[in-house]
Amino acid sequence: MVTTSRSRRTPERASGPREPGHGRRRPANRTAYPYAFYLPAGIVYTVIFVVPTVMAFYFALTRWTLFDSTFVGLQNFADFFAEQNLRIGFQNTLIYAVVTSGLKVVFGLLLGVLLTSRLRLRGFLRSVVFFPVLVSTVAVGITFSVLLRPDTGLVNKTLALVGISGPDWLGDATTALLSVALVDVWKGVGLATVIYIAGILSISPDYYQAVAVDGGGPWHRFRHVTLPLSWPATYSVIILSFIGGLRSFDLIWTMTRGGPGFTSDVIASIIYKQYQAGFYGLATAGNVILFIAVTVIVVPLIRLLDRRETYS
């Protein structure tokens, strides 16, 4: 009887205790959170981004005022492309975006390396570097407009002390756009530095120890460890800075208003001038064109950088 009872023992009880959840079927499409959790963000995104974008595409096809609108089809786009300074605006926009994003990557990386080293005042210096990011862009533009005045500006007065005659930084067609771009770099490099600091601090010390064991110096640590392993930070800085450069308006308008003449005009400042003149439909078409241009430029750039990150 004992033998018979043992032979009838079920396999589950003979195999010992089961793991929690054993034998239960999981849902085929199980997600980390219920879909209801995504609803608030989806509503905010729809109201703030999707609805205004759709409305902008519609009003770009009309001549509109605050109270009425008249459908004109693609006429606004044709008129916008007929702007005499549009070619200069596109050219300046690309130059501005490339210069500002490139310099932010270079200076942000160098400052990130410096401010993650063993400096006594590195905490204070991090605050100093990041401080311009917190200042209003309009305030920065007004301040540097005063500093860069040809006769009374502090920059030219300082250069005069060492025998250098400074140019009219914002009134000369050859220096106006570059001057604004350098001010943009001064204001935005703090954010790039913070991103690089986070990226460098996430690198495992084991890599640096391996370089030290092989007899490598500071340059080898930077070249073979910091530079390649901080690529995710570089990726973020390039994308954020480039998109910001393509959309830049407030600093350029505050410092030069697109001048002298049209030499420092960018797409955003051309659009704003159309709004000032009361051509709201034309300006809306310009915004749509800017949106499409940024998308056409940035999407291939993101794919290129993604491929570079995969190969690295």
C-alpha positions in Angstrom: 0.0 0.0 0.0 2.9 2.3 0.7 4.4 1.6 -2.6 1.1 2.2 -4.3 0.5 5.5 -2.6 3.9 6.7 -3.6 3.5 5.7 -7.2 0.2 7.8 -7.3 2.0 11.0 -6.1 1.4 13.7 -8.6 4.5 15.0 -10.5 4.0 18.5 -9.3 4.3 17.6 -5.6 7.2 15.3 -6.3 9.1 18.0 -8.1 9.3 20.3 -5.1 8.1 23.8 -4.6 7.2 25.8 -7.7 8.5 29.2 -8.6 6.1 32.1 -8.3 3.9 32.5 -11.3 4.9 29.1 -12.7 2.3 27.7 -15.1 0.5 31.1 -15.6 0.2 32.4 -19.1 1.4 36.0 -19.6 -0.5 38.3 -21.8 0.9 38.5 -25.3 1.2 42.3 -25.4 2.1 43.1 -21.9 3.5 46.6 -21.4 5.5 48.2 -18.6 2.6 50.6 -17.7 -1.1 50.7 -18.5 -1.9 52.7 -21.6 -3.9 55.1 -19.4 -0.6 56.4 -18.0 0.4 57.7 -21.4 -2.9 59.6 -21.9 -2.0 62.8 -20.0 1.3 63.2 -22.0 -0.5 62.4 -25.2 -3.2 65.0 -24.5 -0.6 67.7 -23.7 1.5 66.8 -26.8 -1.6 66.9 -29.0 -2.8 70.2 -27.7 0.6 72.0 -27.7 2.2 70.5 -30.8 -0.1 68.5 -33.1 -3.1 70.9 -33.2 -1.0 74.1 -33.7 1.1 72.3 -36.4 -2.0 71.3 -38.3 -3.5 74.8 -38.0 -0.2 76.3 -39.2 -0.3 74.1 -42.4 -3.9 75.2 -43.0 -3.4 79.0 -42.4 -0.2 78.8 -44.6 -2.7 78.3 -47.5 -4.7 81.4 -46.6 -4.5 85.2 -46.3 -5.7 85.6 -42.8 -6.2 88.2 -40.1 -7.5 87.9 -36.6 -11.1 87.8 -37.7 -11.2 86.2 -41.2 -9.2 84.2 -43.7 -9.2 83.7 -47.5 -8.0 80.5 -49.1 -5.2 81.2 -51.7 -3.6 77.8 -52.1 0.1 77.7 -52.6 0.4 81.4 -53.4 2.0 82.2 -50.0 4.7 79.7 -50.6 5.4 81.1 -54.1 5.7 84.6 -52.6 7.9 83.5 -49.8 10.4 81.8 -52.2 10.4 85.0 -54.3 11.8 87.0 -51.4 15.0 88.7 -52.5 17.0 87.9 -49.4 15.8 84.3 -49.0 18.9 82.8 -50.4 21.0 84.9 -48.0 18.7 83.8 -45.1 19.1 80.1 -45.9 22.9 80.5 -46.3 23.2 82.4 -43.0 21.0 79.9 -41.2 23.2 77.0 -42.2 26.4 78.9 -41.4 25.1 79.9 -38.0 24.0 76.4 -37.1 27.3 74.8 -38.2 29.5 77.4 -36.4 27.5 77.4 -33.1 27.1 73.6 -32.9 30.7 72.9 -33.8 32.1 75.4 -31.3 29.8 74.1 -28.6 31.0 70.6 -29.1 34.7 71.6 -29.0 34.5 73.9 -26.0 31.9 71.8 -24.2 34.2 68.8 -24.4 37.3 70.7 -23.3 35.5 72.3 -20.4 33.9 68.9 -19.5 37.3 67.3 -19.3 38.7 70.2 -17.3 35.8 70.3 -14.8 35.9 66.6 -14.1 39.6 66.7 -13.2 40.9 67.2 -9.7 40.4 71.0 -9.4 39.8 72.5 -6.0 37.3 75.0 -7.4 35.6 72.7 -9.9 32.2 73.1 -8.2 32.4 76.9 -8.4 33.7 76.8 -11.9 30.9 74.6 -13.0 28.4 77.1 -11.7 30.3 79.9 -13.5 30.2 78.1 -16.8 26.5 77.2 -16.5 25.4 80.7 -15.4 25.0 82.2 -18.9 22.5 79.5 -19.7 20.2 80.9 -17.0 20.3 84.5 -18.3 17.6 85.8 -20.6 18.7 85.6 -24.3 17.3 89.1 -24.9 19.3 90.5 -21.9 22.4 88.8 -23.3 21.8 90.3 -26.7 21.3 93.9 -25.3 24.4 93.6 -23.1 26.7 92.4 -25.9 25.3 95.0 -28.2 26.6 97.6 -25.8 29.9 95.8 -25.2 30.6 95.5 -29.0 29.9 99.1 -29.9 32.7 100.4 -32.2 33.5 103.6 -30.2 32.3 103.2 -26.7 32.2 99.4 -26.3 34.4 97.7 -23.7 35.7 95.2 -26.2 37.2 97.8 -28.6 38.5 99.8 -25.7 40.3 96.8 -24.3 41.8 96.1 -27.7 42.9 99.7 -28.0 45.0 99.3 -24.9 47.2 96.8 -26.7 47.3 98.9 -29.9 44.6 97.0 -31.9 41.8 98.9 -33.6 38.7 96.9 -33.2 36.1 96.7 -36.0 32.4 97.6 -35.9 31.5 94.1 -34.8 27.8 94.4 -35.5 27.8 97.0 -38.1 30.2 95.4 -40.5 28.8 92.8 -42.9 31.8 90.5 -42.6 31.7 90.3 -38.8 28.1 90.7 -37.8 26.9 87.1 -38.1 30.1 85.7 -36.7 29.9 88.0 -33.7 26.3 86.9 -32.9 27.4 83.3 -33.3 30.2 83.7 -30.8 27.8 85.3 -28.3 25.5 82.3 -28.8 28.3 79.9 -28.1 29.2 81.8 -24.9 25.6 81.6 -23.7 25.0 78.0 -24.7 28.3 76.2 -24.0 27.4 75.7 -20.3 24.6 73.3 -21.3 27.0 71.4 -23.6 29.5 71.3 -20.7 27.0 69.8 -18.3 26.1 67.1 -20.8 29.8 66.3 -21.3 30.4 66.2 -17.6 27.6 63.7 -17.2 29.0 61.6 -20.0 32.5 61.6 -18.8 31.6 60.8 -15.2 29.6 57.7 -16.5 32.8 56.2 -18.0 34.2 53.4 -15.8 37.5 54.1 -14.1 38.7 50.7 -15.2 39.4 52.0 -18.7 41.7 54.8 -17.3 43.4 52.2 -15.1 44.1 50.0 -18.1 45.7 53.0 -20.0 47.8 53.8 -17.0 49.0 50.2 -16.7 50.0 50.3 -20.4 52.0 53.5 -19.6 49.7 56.0 -21.3 49.6 59.6 -20.3 46.8 62.2 -20.2 46.7 62.5 -24.0 46.3 58.7 -24.4 43.5 58.8 -21.8 41.7 61.5 -23.7 42.3 60.1 -27.1 41.5 56.4 -26.5 39.0 56.6 -23.6 37.3 59.9 -23.0 36.8 60.9 -26.6 35.3 57.7 -28.0 33.3 56.8 -24.8 31.8 60.3 -24.5 30.2 59.9 -28.0 26.6 59.7 -26.6 27.2 63.2 -25.1 28.7 64.5 -28.3 25.6 63.1 -30.2 23.3 65.0 -27.9 25.2 68.2 -28.1 25.3 68.1 -31.9 21.6 67.5 -32.3 20.4 70.0 -29.7 22.9 72.8 -30.8 22.2 72.2 -34.5 18.4 72.4 -34.2 18.8 75.5 -31.9 21.0 77.1 -34.5 18.6 76.4 -37.4 15.7 78.0 -35.3 17.7 80.8 -33.8 16.0 84.2 -33.9 16.0 86.1 -30.6 19.7 86.7 -30.2 20.1 87.7 -33.9 17.2 90.0 -33.8 18.2 91.7 -30.5 21.8 92.3 -31.7 21.6 93.1 -35.4 17.9 92.9 -36.5 19.2 91.1 -39.6 21.6 93.9 -40.5 23.5 95.6 -41.7 21.1 95.4 -44.7 20.2 91.7 -45.0 23.7 90.4 -44.3 22.9 88.7 -41.0 19.3 87.7 -41.8 18.3 84.1 -41.1 15.0 82.4 -42.0 13.4 83.2 -38.6 14.2 86.9 -38.9 12.8 87.0 -42.4 9.6 85.4 -41.2 9.3 87.9 -38.3 9.7 90.8 -40.7 6.7 89.5 -42.7 4.7 89.4 -39.4 5.7 92.9 -38.7 4.5 94.0 -42.2 1.1 92.3 -41.6 1.5 89.5 -44.1 0.4 86.8 -41.6 -0.4 84.1 -44.2 3.0 84.7 -45.9 4.8 84.5 -42.5 2.9 81.3 -41.6 4.0 79.8 -44.9 7.6 80.7 -44.0 7.2 78.9 -40.6 6.0 75.8 -42.4 9.0 76.0 -44.8 11.3 76.4 -41.8 9.7 73.4 -40.1 10.1 71.2 -43.2 13.7 72.5 -43.8 14.7 71.6 -40.2 13.1 68.2 -40.6 14.8 67.5 -43.9 18.2 68.5 -42.5 18.0 67.0 -39.0 16.5 63.6 -39.8 19.4 62.4 -42.1 21.9 63.9 -39.6 20.4 61.8 -36.8 20.6 58.7 -38.9 24.2 59.5 -39.8 25.1 60.0 -36.2 23.2 56.8 -35.2 25.2 54.9 -37.7 28.5 56.4 -36.4 27.5 55.4 -32.8 26.7 51.8 -34.0 30.1 51.4 -35.7 32.0 52.9 -32.8 
